[in-house]
């Protein structure tokens, strides 16, 4: 079982340092207030019994109310500190997870998993900081201080406390193992359900076309049922742990109370001391007991944090290249891009996505990647973009500089990209095409330029004011590619990009528009690396790299 505290969470945000100091201080203050409360109650009741008079009762009640008010203020302060620390940690983790995703978009972690972790997953940290951690810190201060106060007045009661208190942590550990396992399993099931639902939503049009939409309801119901069973199992363990710890704490206090009662009857203990110890005894067990009660909050927060750190660590674990290796060591110094015997395998996979790939792209050349689906063409583009670091071989840019994910952002300033399923932001086609313009240029000032770019890539029928819709749903697949192509065209002509990367740019077009786009690409004069199955594109390329052939590169003109 992992430790009771996740050290990475405590180091995540600067707010946690003040939180720990603040809760520690409130714990000490709470301890002395508890002692003051016991002193007031014991002294007042003893005077009433011995003097048979209520003189001074209202004064004692006033002091007691002041103590209760002070304890309430300290509890509120602890809650405020906890929420601030939790907000700081969640904000920091969400920024780091998002940065990790941007730095490693080729990661196999699904979008649904990331959304689940960053929303409801990390929200579990609120209970971690708001309930579990304050009780854990209080359990390190209150029992010790209150125990010393008990020891000063009654060593026998202290011996009982010393013997019984360790029983609670022992059972906490035993139950905690089951709790952590159950919570971790439930979190995985929750991620699986999120991925299942996201996949169904994404594939719903295809399922409807083939009449299989309703059939998926059974699978989704099974996933929901599994999630429900694991959630109820987690709740059962939580209630069981609370009941067991409550039982042991109650029996321990009862043991102290019984021994005190017998000693008072025997005349070995005065009434004031007996009441004083009886009031303090439960306060020793409460913080420790509450740690166990809220341990499932710790497990939930810990599981969410570990899922977030898994995404962050995967991005940080990307292999790096020595920054001193900038000299041109391979190929022609005029190459814009060179993949030198590159191999890449996705984490968790048993097969190489790309194996021993070599190619070069020079200014003004069109190089095509051909091969069957799954041959690694899209992975090769991700390597060329600097989104992935190769496991073997080198990706060289600008005549020999090693490209890594760390250098990727600078390199991508020189690259224009149009994917097979392009991302569109909207709200209109004009806004999306204008993303290819240099930053700061208004759409309204370049309407003619946007229209011309769209026309040159076969998008004459697409109005600039046409709404894009959520995730481009208002456009057909072919129209989305035209918009992405126009955007890439402007990035080359207006943004100064030197290399153009394309994934199936002419899919779904007739021969006339395909020839128009190929002429446009040739006329740009920049290096072009294009993935395509179309014969016309392969015929127009200067070189074709067959991803399924034993040789990395076919002779010029080979199809």
C-alpha positions as CSV (number, residue, x, y, z in Angstrom):
1,X,0.0,0.0,0.0
2,X,1.2,3.5,-0.8
3,X,2.0,5.9,2.1
4,X,-0.8,7.9,3.8
5,X,0.3,11.1,2.0
6,X,1.1,11.6,-1.7
7,X,4.3,13.7,-1.6
8,X,3.9,14.8,-5.2
9,X,0.5,16.4,-4.4
10,X,2.0,18.3,-1.5
11,X,4.8,19.6,-3.7
12,X,2.5,20.5,-6.6
13,X,1.5,24.0,-5.6
14,X,3.0,26.7,-3.4
15,X,-0.3,27.0,-1.6
16,X,0.2,23.6,0.1
17,X,3.1,24.9,2.1
18,X,0.9,27.6,3.8
19,X,-1.8,25.0,4.1
20,X,0.3,22.6,6.0
21,X,1.6,25.3,8.3
22,X,-1.8,26.7,8.8
23,X,-3.5,23.4,9.6
24,X,-0.6,22.5,12.0
25,X,-1.1,25.8,13.8
26,X,-4.9,25.3,14.0
27,X,-4.3,21.8,15.3
28,X,-2.2,23.1,18.2
29,X,-4.8,25.7,18.9
30,X,-7.6,23.1,18.8
31,X,-5.7,21.0,21.3
32,X,-5.4,23.8,23.9
33,X,-9.1,24.8,23.3
34,X,-10.1,21.1,24.0
35,X,-8.1,21.2,27.2
36,X,-9.7,24.5,28.1
37,X,-13.1,23.0,27.4
38,X,-12.4,20.0,29.6
39,X,-11.1,22.2,32.4
40,X,-14.3,24.4,32.3
41,X,-16.7,21.5,32.2
42,X,-15.0,19.5,34.9
43,X,-14.5,22.4,37.2
44,X,-18.0,23.7,36.9
45,X,-19.7,20.3,37.4
46,X,-17.4,19.6,40.4
47,X,-18.3,22.9,42.1
48,X,-22.0,22.3,41.5
49,X,-21.8,18.8,43.1
50,X,-19.6,19.7,46.0
51,X,-21.2,23.2,46.8
52,X,-24.7,22.2,45.8
53,X,-25.0,25.6,44.2
54,X,-25.2,27.0,40.7
55,X,-23.1,30.1,41.5
56,X,-20.8,30.9,38.6
57,X,-22.6,28.6,36.1
58,X,-23.4,31.3,33.7
59,X,-19.9,32.6,33.7
60,X,-18.7,29.1,32.9
61,X,-21.3,28.8,30.1
62,X,-20.1,32.1,28.6
63,X,-16.5,30.8,28.6
64,X,-17.6,27.5,27.2
65,X,-19.5,29.2,24.4
66,X,-16.4,31.3,23.6
67,X,-14.3,28.1,23.4
68,X,-16.9,26.5,21.0
69,X,-16.9,29.7,18.9
70,X,-13.1,29.7,18.7
71,X,-13.1,26.0,17.7
72,X,-15.7,26.8,15.0
73,X,-13.5,29.6,13.7
74,X,-10.5,27.3,13.5
75,X,-12.6,24.7,11.7
76,X,-13.7,27.3,9.2
77,X,-10.1,28.5,8.7
78,X,-9.0,25.0,8.1
79,X,-11.7,24.6,5.4
80,X,-10.6,27.9,3.7
81,X,-7.0,26.8,3.7
82,X,-7.9,23.4,2.4
83,X,-10.0,24.7,-0.5
84,X,-7.3,27.2,-1.5
85,X,-4.7,24.5,-1.5
86,X,-6.9,22.1,-3.4
87,X,-7.7,24.8,-6.0
88,X,-4.0,25.5,-6.4
89,X,-3.1,21.9,-6.8
90,X,-5.9,21.2,-9.3
91,X,-5.0,24.2,-11.4
92,X,-1.4,23.2,-11.5
93,X,-2.1,19.6,-12.4
94,X,-4.6,20.7,-15.1
95,X,-2.0,23.0,-16.7
96,X,0.6,20.3,-16.6
97,X,-1.7,17.7,-18.0
98,X,-2.6,20.0,-20.8
99,X,1.0,21.0,-21.5
100,X,1.9,17.3,-21.5
101,X,-0.8,16.6,-24.1
102,X,0.4,19.5,-26.3
103,X,4.0,18.3,-25.9
104,X,3.1,14.7,-26.7
105,X,0.0,14.7,-28.9
106,X,1.1,11.3,-30.3
107,X,0.4,9.8,-26.9
108,X,-2.0,6.8,-26.9
109,X,-3.9,8.3,-23.9
110,X,-7.4,8.9,-25.3
111,X,-9.1,12.2,-25.3
112,X,-12.0,10.8,-23.2
113,X,-9.5,9.7,-20.5
114,X,-7.9,13.1,-20.4
115,X,-11.2,14.8,-20.1
116,X,-12.3,12.5,-17.3
117,X,-9.0,13.0,-15.4
118,X,-9.1,16.8,-15.8
119,X,-12.7,17.2,-14.8
120,X,-14.4,14.8,-12.4
121,X,-11.2,12.9,-11.7
122,X,-9.2,15.9,-10.3
123,X,-12.3,17.2,-8.5
124,X,-11.7,14.3,-6.1
125,X,-8.7,16.2,-4.8
126,X,-11.2,18.6,-3.1
127,X,-12.1,15.8,-0.6
128,X,-8.4,14.9,-0.3
129,X,-7.4,18.3,0.9
130,X,-10.8,19.3,2.5
131,X,-11.4,16.2,4.6
132,X,-8.6,13.7,4.7
133,X,-5.4,15.8,4.9
134,X,-6.7,18.2,7.6
135,X,-7.7,15.2,9.8
136,X,-4.3,13.5,9.1
137,X,-2.5,16.6,10.2
138,X,-4.7,17.1,13.2
139,X,-4.1,13.4,14.2
140,X,-0.4,14.3,14.5
141,X,-0.9,17.2,16.9
142,X,-4.2,16.9,18.9
143,X,-3.7,13.3,20.4
144,X,-0.2,14.1,21.5
145,X,-1.0,17.4,23.3
146,X,-4.2,16.1,24.8
147,X,-2.5,12.9,25.8
148,X,0.1,14.9,27.7
149,X,-2.7,16.7,29.5
150,X,-4.3,13.4,30.5
151,X,-0.9,12.0,31.6
152,X,-0.4,14.9,34.0
153,X,-3.6,14.1,35.8
154,X,-4.0,10.3,35.4
155,X,-1.3,7.9,34.3
156,X,-3.6,4.9,34.4
157,X,-5.8,6.4,31.7
158,X,-2.7,7.3,29.7
159,X,-1.6,3.6,29.7
160,X,-5.0,2.6,28.4
161,X,-4.7,5.2,25.6
162,X,-1.2,4.1,24.7
163,X,-2.4,0.5,24.4
164,X,-5.6,1.1,22.5
165,X,-4.7,4.0,20.1
166,X,-2.3,1.8,18.0
167,X,-5.2,-0.6,17.3
168,X,-6.9,2.0,15.1
169,X,-4.0,2.6,12.7
170,X,-3.5,-1.2,12.4
171,X,-7.0,-1.7,11.3
172,X,-6.8,1.4,9.1
173,X,-3.9,-0.2,7.3
174,X,-5.7,-3.5,6.8
175,X,-8.9,-1.8,5.5
176,X,-6.8,0.7,3.6
177,X,-5.3,-2.0,1.4
178,X,-8.8,-3.1,0.3
179,X,-9.9,0.5,-0.1
180,X,-7.0,1.6,-2.3
181,X,-7.4,-1.5,-4.5
182,X,-11.1,-1.0,-4.8
183,X,-10.9,2.7,-5.6
184,X,-8.1,2.2,-8.2
185,X,-10.2,-0.5,-9.9
186,X,-13.3,1.7,-9.9
187,X,-11.3,4.6,-11.4
188,X,-10.1,2.4,-14.3
189,X,-13.7,1.2,-14.9
190,X,-14.8,4.9,-14.9
191,X,-12.2,5.7,-17.5
192,X,-13.2,2.7,-19.6
193,X,-16.9,3.8,-19.5
194,X,-15.8,7.3,-20.6
195,X,-13.8,5.9,-23.5
196,X,-16.6,3.6,-24.5
197,X,-19.2,6.4,-24.5
198,X,-16.9,8.8,-26.4
199,X,-16.2,6.1,-29.1
200,X,-19.9,5.4,-29.5
201,X,-20.7,9.1,-29.9
202,X,-17.8,9.5,-32.5
203,X,-18.9,6.5,-34.4
204,X,-22.7,7.0,-34.2
205,X,-23.2,8.1,-37.8
206,X,-21.4,5.0,-39.1
207,X,-23.3,2.8,-36.7
208,X,-26.6,4.3,-37.9
209,X,-25.7,3.8,-41.5
210,X,-25.1,0.0,-40.9
211,X,-28.1,-0.3,-38.6
212,X,-26.0,-1.2,-35.5
213,X,-26.7,1.9,-33.3
214,X,-29.3,0.2,-31.1
215,X,-27.2,-2.9,-30.7
216,X,-24.6,-0.9,-28.9
217,X,-27.0,-0.1,-26.1
218,X,-26.3,-3.6,-24.6
219,X,-22.6,-3.0,-24.5
220,X,-23.0,0.5,-23.0
221,X,-25.5,-0.9,-20.4
222,X,-22.9,-3.5,-19.4
223,X,-20.2,-0.9,-18.9
224,X,-22.6,1.2,-16.9
225,X,-23.5,-1.8,-14.7
226,X,-19.8,-2.6,-14.1
227,X,-19.2,1.0,-13.1
228,X,-22.2,0.9,-10.8
229,X,-21.1,-2.3,-9.1
230,X,-17.6,-1.0,-8.5
231,X,-18.9,2.3,-7.1
232,X,-21.2,0.4,-4.7
233,X,-18.4,-1.9,-3.7
234,X,-16.2,1.2,-2.9
235,X,-19.0,2.7,-0.8
236,X,-19.5,-0.6,1.1
237,X,-15.8,-0.7,2.0
238,X,-16.0,3.0,3.1
239,X,-18.9,2.3,5.4
240,X,-17.3,-0.8,6.7
241,X,-14.1,1.0,7.6
242,X,-16.0,3.8,9.3
243,X,-18.0,1.3,11.3
244,X,-15.0,-0.7,12.4
245,X,-13.0,2.3,13.4
246,X,-16.0,3.8,15.3
247,X,-16.4,0.5,17.2
248,X,-12.8,0.4,18.3
249,X,-12.7,4.1,19.3
250,X,-16.0,3.7,21.3
251,X,-14.7,0.5,23.1
252,X,-11.5,2.3,24.0
253,X,-13.3,5.3,25.5
254,X,-15.7,3.0,27.3
255,X,-12.7,1.1,28.8
256,X,-11.3,4.4,30.1
257,X,-14.8,5.4,31.4
258,X,-15.3,2.1,33.2
259,X,-12.0,2.1,35.0
260,X,-12.5,5.7,36.0
261,X,-15.9,4.9,37.4
262,X,-14.6,2.1,39.6
263,X,-11.7,4.2,40.8
264,X,-14.1,7.1,41.7
265,X,-16.3,4.7,43.7
266,X,-13.2,3.3,45.4
267,X,-12.1,6.8,46.4
268,X,-8.8,6.5,44.4
269,X,-9.8,9.3,42.0
270,X,-11.4,12.7,42.7
271,X,-14.5,13.8,40.7
272,X,-12.8,16.8,39.0
273,X,-9.9,14.7,37.6
274,X,-12.4,11.9,36.5
275,X,-14.6,14.4,34.6
276,X,-11.5,16.1,33.1
277,X,-10.1,12.8,31.7
278,X,-13.6,11.7,30.5
279,X,-14.0,14.8,28.5
280,X,-10.5,14.6,27.0
281,X,-10.5,10.9,26.2
282,X,-12.8,11.0,23.2
283,X,-10.8,14.0,21.8
284,X,-7.7,11.8,21.6
285,X,-9.5,9.2,19.4
286,X,-11.6,11.5,17.2
287,X,-8.8,12.8,14.9
288,X,-7.3,9.3,14.4
289,X,-10.7,7.8,13.8
290,X,-11.7,10.5,11.3
291,X,-8.5,9.8,9.3
292,X,-9.8,6.3,8.7
293,X,-13.3,7.5,8.0
294,X,-12.0,9.8,5.3
295,X,-9.4,7.4,3.9
296,X,-11.6,6.7,0.9
297,X,-11.4,10.4,0.1
298,X,-7.6,10.0,0.1
299,X,-7.8,7.0,-2.2
300,X,-10.1,8.8,-4.7
301,X,-7.8,11.9,-4.8
302,X,-4.7,9.7,-5.0
303,X,-6.1,7.7,-7.9
304,X,-7.0,10.8,-9.8
305,X,-3.6,12.4,-9.1
306,X,-1.7,9.2,-10.2
307,X,-3.7,9.2,-13.4
308,X,-2.7,12.8,-14.1
309,X,0.9,12.1,-13.2
310,X,0.9,9.1,-15.6
311,X,0.1,11.5,-18.5
312,X,2.6,14.0,-17.3
313,X,5.4,11.4,-16.8
314,X,4.7,9.9,-20.2
315,X,5.4,13.2,-21.9
316,X,8.5,13.9,-19.8
317,X,9.8,10.4,-20.5
318,X,10.1,11.2,-24.3
319,X,13.7,10.4,-25.3
320,X,15.9,13.5,-25.8
321,X,18.9,14.2,-28.0
322,X,22.0,16.0,-26.9
323,X,21.7,19.6,-27.8
324,X,25.4,19.7,-28.9
325,X,24.7,17.5,-31.9
326,X,23.7,20.2,-34.3
327,X,26.3,19.7,-36.9
328,X,25.3,18.4,-40.3
329,X,26.3,14.8,-40.0
330,X,24.2,13.1,-42.6
331,X,22.7,13.8,-45.9
332,X,22.7,16.9,-48.0
333,X,23.0,20.1,-46.1
334,X,20.3,21.5,-48.4
335,X,17.6,19.0,-47.1
336,X,14.7,20.6,-45.4
337,X,13.8,17.4,-43.7
338,X,15.6,14.0,-43.4
339,X,14.5,10.9,-41.6
340,X,17.6,8.8,-41.2
341,X,16.9,5.1,-40.5
342,X,14.1,6.1,-38.1
343,X,12.3,3.5,-35.9
344,X,9.4,4.3,-33.6
345,X,7.3,2.0,-31.3
346,X,4.3,3.2,-29.3
347,X,4.5,2.5,-25.6
348,X,2.8,-0.8,-24.8
349,X,3.0,-2.0,-28.3
350,X,4.9,-5.2,-29.4
351,X,5.5,-4.0,-33.0
352,X,7.3,-1.0,-34.5
353,X,4.9,1.6,-36.0
354,X,7.8,2.7,-38.2
355,X,10.9,0.6,-38.8
356,X,14.2,1.7,-40.5
357,X,12.5,4.6,-42.5
358,X,14.8,6.9,-44.5
359,X,13.8,9.8,-46.7
360,X,14.7,13.3,-47.6
361,X,12.7,16.3,-48.7
362,X,14.4,19.3,-50.4
363,X,13.0,22.7,-51.3
364,X,10.7,22.5,-54.3
365,X,10.3,18.7,-54.1
366,X,7.2,16.7,-53.7
367,X,7.9,13.4,-51.8
368,X,5.0,11.0,-51.4
369,X,4.5,8.3,-48.7
370,X,2.6,5.3,-49.9
371,X,1.5,2.0,-48.3
372,X,-1.3,0.1,-46.8
373,X,-3.3,1.3,-43.7
374,X,-1.3,0.8,-40.6
375,X,2.1,1.0,-42.3
376,X,3.1,4.0,-40.2
377,X,2.5,6.9,-42.6
378,X,0.7,9.1,-40.1
379,X,3.4,8.3,-37.5
380,X,6.0,9.4,-40.0
381,X,4.3,12.7,-40.3
382,X,4.2,13.1,-36.5
383,X,7.9,12.4,-36.4
384,X,8.5,15.0,-39.1
385,X,6.4,17.5,-37.1
386,X,8.5,16.9,-34.0
387,X,5.5,15.5,-32.1
388,X,7.3,12.2,-31.4
389,X,10.9,11.4,-30.8
390,X,12.2,8.3,-32.6
391,X,13.4,5.3,-30.6
392,X,16.2,4.7,-33.1
393,X,17.6,6.8,-35.9
394,X,17.4,10.6,-36.3
395,X,15.1,13.2,-37.6
396,X,17.2,16.1,-39.1
397,X,15.9,19.5,-40.2
398,X,17.5,22.5,-41.8
399,X,20.3,20.6,-43.2
400,X,21.3,18.4,-40.3
401,X,19.9,19.7,-36.9
402,X,18.4,17.1,-34.7
403,X,14.7,17.5,-34.2
404,X,13.3,16.5,-30.8
405,X,10.0,17.3,-29.1
406,X,11.8,20.0,-27.2
407,X,12.7,21.7,-30.4
408,X,9.4,20.9,-32.1
409,X,7.7,24.3,-31.4
410,X,10.4,26.2,-33.1
411,X,10.5,23.8,-36.1
412,X,6.7,23.9,-36.5
413,X,6.9,27.7,-37.1
414,X,8.4,26.7,-40.5
415,X,5.9,24.0,-41.3
416,X,2.4,24.0,-42.8
417,X,0.1,21.1,-42.1
418,X,-3.2,19.7,-43.4
419,X,-4.4,16.5,-41.8
420,X,-6.8,13.9,-43.1
421,X,-9.3,14.8,-40.3
422,X,-8.4,18.4,-39.8
423,X,-9.4,20.3,-36.6
424,X,-11.7,23.3,-37.3
425,X,-12.3,26.0,-34.7
426,X,-14.8,28.2,-36.4
427,X,-17.1,30.0,-36.1
428,X,-17.0,30.4,-39.9
429,X,-14.9,29.0,-42.8
430,X,-13.2,32.4,-43.1
431,X,-12.0,32.3,-39.5
432,X,-10.5,28.9,-40.0
433,X,-8.8,29.7,-43.3
434,X,-7.4,32.9,-41.7
435,X,-5.5,30.8,-39.2
436,X,-2.9,30.5,-41.9
437,X,-2.3,34.2,-41.9
438,X,0.4,35.7,-39.6
439,X,-0.8,36.4,-36.1
440,X,-2.6,39.7,-35.6
441,X,-4.1,40.1,-39.1
442,X,-7.9,40.6,-39.1
443,X,-10.1,38.4,-41.2
444,X,-12.1,41.3,-42.6
445,X,-9.0,42.9,-44.1
446,X,-8.1,39.8,-46.2
447,X,-11.4,38.5,-47.5
448,X,-10.1,38.4,-51.1
449,X,-7.0,36.6,-50.1
450,X,-9.0,34.0,-48.2
451,X,-11.4,33.5,-51.1
452,X,-8.5,33.0,-53.6
453,X,-6.8,30.4,-51.4
454,X,-10.0,28.4,-51.0
455,X,-10.6,28.6,-54.7
456,X,-7.1,27.3,-55.6
457,X,-7.6,24.1,-53.6
458,X,-11.0,23.2,-55.0
459,X,-13.2,25.0,-52.5
460,X,-15.0,27.3,-55.0
461,X,-18.4,26.2,-53.7
462,X,-17.7,26.8,-50.0
463,X,-18.9,30.3,-48.8
464,X,-16.5,32.1,-46.5
465,X,-19.4,32.9,-44.1
466,X,-20.5,29.3,-43.9
467,X,-20.7,28.2,-40.3
468,X,-18.3,25.5,-39.3
469,X,-20.3,24.1,-36.4
470,X,-19.1,22.1,-33.4
471,X,-15.9,20.1,-34.5
472,X,-16.6,21.0,-38.1
473,X,-19.9,19.1,-38.2
474,X,-21.5,21.7,-40.6
475,X,-19.0,20.7,-43.3
476,X,-18.6,17.5,-45.2
477,X,-15.3,15.5,-44.9
478,X,-14.2,16.8,-48.3
479,X,-15.0,20.4,-47.4
480,X,-13.0,20.2,-44.2
481,X,-10.0,19.0,-46.2
482,X,-10.4,22.0,-48.6
483,X,-10.5,24.4,-45.7
484,X,-7.4,22.8,-44.1
485,X,-5.6,23.0,-47.5
486,X,-6.4,26.6,-48.0
487,X,-5.2,27.3,-44.4
488,X,-1.9,25.5,-45.2
489,X,-1.6,27.4,-48.5
490,X,-1.8,30.8,-46.7
491,X,0.7,29.6,-44.1
492,X,3.2,28.9,-46.9
493,X,2.6,32.1,-48.9
494,X,1.9,34.5,-46.1
495,X,3.4,32.9,-43.0
496,X,6.7,31.9,-44.5
497,X,6.4,28.1,-44.0
498,X,9.1,26.2,-45.9
499,X,7.7,22.7,-45.6
500,X,4.2,21.5,-46.3
501,X,2.9,18.2,-44.8
502,X,-0.3,16.7,-46.2
503,X,-2.3,13.7,-45.3
504,X,-4.6,12.5,-48.2
505,X,-5.2,16.0,-49.5
506,X,-7.1,15.0,-52.6
507,X,-9.3,12.3,-51.1
508,X,-12.9,12.6,-52.4
509,X,-12.0,15.0,-55.3
510,X,-12.6,14.5,-59.0
511,X,-9.7,14.4,-61.4
512,X,-10.0,18.0,-62.5
513,X,-9.8,19.4,-58.9
514,X,-7.1,16.9,-58.0
515,X,-5.0,18.1,-60.9
516,X,-5.7,21.7,-59.8
517,X,-4.4,21.1,-56.3
518,X,-1.3,19.2,-57.6
519,X,-0.5,22.2,-59.9
520,X,-0.9,24.5,-56.9
521,X,1.5,22.4,-54.8
522,X,4.1,22.4,-57.5
523,X,3.8,26.1,-58.0
524,X,4.5,26.8,-54.3
525,X,8.2,26.0,-54.6
526,X,8.5,24.6,-51.1
527,X,9.2,21.1,-49.9
528,X,6.1,18.9,-49.7
529,X,5.7,15.6,-47.9
530,X,2.4,14.0,-48.7
531,X,0.6,10.8,-47.7
532,X,-1.7,9.5,-50.4
533,X,-3.1,6.4,-52.0
534,X,-4.1,8.3,-55.2
535,X,-2.3,7.3,-58.4
536,X,-2.3,10.9,-59.7
537,X,-0.5,12.2,-56.5
538,X,2.0,9.4,-56.7
539,X,2.6,10.1,-60.3
540,X,3.2,13.8,-59.7
541,X,5.7,13.2,-56.9
542,X,9.4,13.5,-57.4
543,X,10.0,10.5,-55.2
544,X,7.7,7.9,-53.7
545,X,8.6,6.2,-50.4
546,X,6.8,2.8,-50.1
547,X,6.2,2.2,-46.4
548,X,5.5,-1.5,-47.1
549,X,8.5,-2.2,-49.3
550,X,11.7,-3.7,-48.0
551,X,13.7,-0.7,-49.4
552,X,13.0,2.6,-47.7
553,X,12.8,4.6,-50.9
554,X,11.9,3.7,-54.4
555,X,13.7,5.1,-57.4
556,X,12.4,8.4,-58.8
557,X,9.2,8.0,-60.7
558,X,8.5,4.5,-59.3
559,X,4.8,4.0,-58.6
